[in-house]
Amino acid sequence: MPASQHQKPLSDIEIAQAAKMRPINDIAREKLGIAPENLNPYGHYKAKVSMDYIKSLKDKKNGKLILVTAITPTPAGEGKTTTTVGLTDALNHIGKKAMCALREPSLGPSFGMKGGAAGGGYAQVVPMEDINLHFTGDFHAITSAHNLLSAMIDNHIYWGNELGIDSRRVAWRRVLDMNDRALREIVCSLGGVANGYPREAGFDITVASEVMAIFCLAKDLDDLKERLGNIIVAYTRDRKPVRARDIKAHGAMTVLLKEALAPNLVQTLEGTPAFIHGGPFANIAHGCNSVLATTTALKVADYVVTEAGFGADLGGEKFLDIKMRKTGLQPDCAVIVATIRALKMHGGVKKEDLKKEDLKALEAGMANLERHVQNIQKFGIPAVVSINRFSADTDAEIALVKEKCKGLGVEALMADHWAMGGEGAADVARAVVKICDEGKAKLKLLYPDDMPLYEKIRTIAKEIYRAKDISADKAVRDQLKAFEDMGFGKAPVCIAKTQYSFSTNADAKGAPVDHIVNVREVRLSAGAEFVVAVCGEIMTMPGLPRVPAADSIDVGADGRIVGLF
């Protein structure tokens, strides 16, 4: 294996394609004790765990839960998924029974800016191409279920509109699992009477769909169907809500999602079992893999490593305030991922200068890591900092990070799982086991259920983003009050904002303070049981960059995919 990240002879996809995968039946039986009859295979190397088997596990004791989160993302890279995979391999390397639970990648960023999302180097989940493309079809099922509801709404209006839906107040947009800015705002039903009643509409990306959120929060098939039925899709002229069950769509939607609801089992390059299931973005949704995957993993493994999207201010906060609130679970330990490169970028260094030692910039950039550590500590979760090693990292830079973290009461450890697999993260694994065994975690949610919705948003902005305050037009404040009057006042809030800064200004690196967070729009996710607050300039349908990743993705004459990451 290569010694550093700047001497790798193979790309991530080449490493994955060279892997000697084991049959998934063998992984399930030997590593998790799951017999082949409890799997629904999708070829030789991926399978869904049957819902009947999952039900049989309800009385088993839970293992330890480890949350992997990170500093604020930069173009320098942090490596959260790579760390999640590498740490899970490392736990097995030191003799523990561990598995990871990850989100499924979206085709939007896979063909857009981000590229694949299955880890990297020698800390990957495989089959990498399948995972990053159509996988087991879960996202297609979610897209279809969402758009079935869209079609049934317009169909209901066309055939007499018995429920009295005000076509100006249809709240349900369509979705597509692709970045396509041209579809953000559209006019549908043009072309005459036969095509329905023209109205303004639009598309979100599938990972922002409430169906995705419901899919990831549902405990079982019955819970899924109940939540789908609760979706508010429109309002009548006298402002009464119309739900998916009123349209009689929730049964058919559940049918489309029935097979998808079972968690997907795959493996790492080292043969460690991994669940990959569900995939809401953390900047526009709640950013966590499915509850079913996490709770099932906790029943079949002693240590479960899971990640939440983007930094601890986004995915981490939502993992704790939404997912843990809904499940009654709590992590036993948090791992905050950083790189010295990214910290220097937060300190003002340009990407092309990151290879040079710069202790002054590193110390300035440490403010970002310090805030994420402090935020995790606010939730009562003990943490360890994992620094992904790069060959340009100097001894002085490493010493500075370790000393600063020591002052925060957390240990910072270097990890080289990218180049060495699980062995390279063994020190982090031992630190995590020690924290889990001490049993000091005591989850403290950021706000109580009965706090008014506007105050919940303000609490997150002040406590996590260190904002001076929030702002909102009267229409937004009135909408929040209307949600409370409808009985949703106890719902948690899901902030949709840029992932690149604690503020709503993506260019404000480091740890900005005293900024104002503007709440531009609020949306009620009645089935998912949370309220989405759209803050700043954030798009729920991203666009492709000037040079999308799709430009370099191709398939060769030998049938091998190239350029996928």
Secondary structure, DSSP 8 states (H G I E B T S, - for coil): --SSTTS-SS-HHHHHHT-----HHHHIIIII---GGGEEESSSS-EEE-HHHHHTTTTS---EEEEEEES---TT---HHHHHHHHHHHHHHTT--EEEEE----HHHHSSSS---SEETTEEEESHHHHHTTTTSHHHHHHHHHHHHHHHHHHHHHTT-TT-EEEEEE---EEESS--GGGSSEEES-SSGGG---EEE-EEEGGG-HHHHHHHH-SSHHHHHHHHHH-EEEEETT--EEEHHHHT-HHHHHHHHTTTTS-EEEEETT--EEEE-----TTTS--B--HHHHHHHHHH-SEEEEEBSSSIIIIIHHIIIIIIHHH----SEEEEEE-HHHHHHHTT--GGGTTS--HHHHHHHHHHHHHHHHHHHHTT--EEEEEE--TT--HHHHHHHHHHHHHTT-EEEEE-HHHHGGGGGHHHHHHHHHHHHHT------SS-TTS-HHHHHHHHHHHTS--SEEEE-HHHHHHHHHHIIIIITT--EEEE--SS-SSS-TT--S---S-EEEEEEEEEETTTTEEEEEESS--SS----SS-GGGG-EE-TTS-EES--
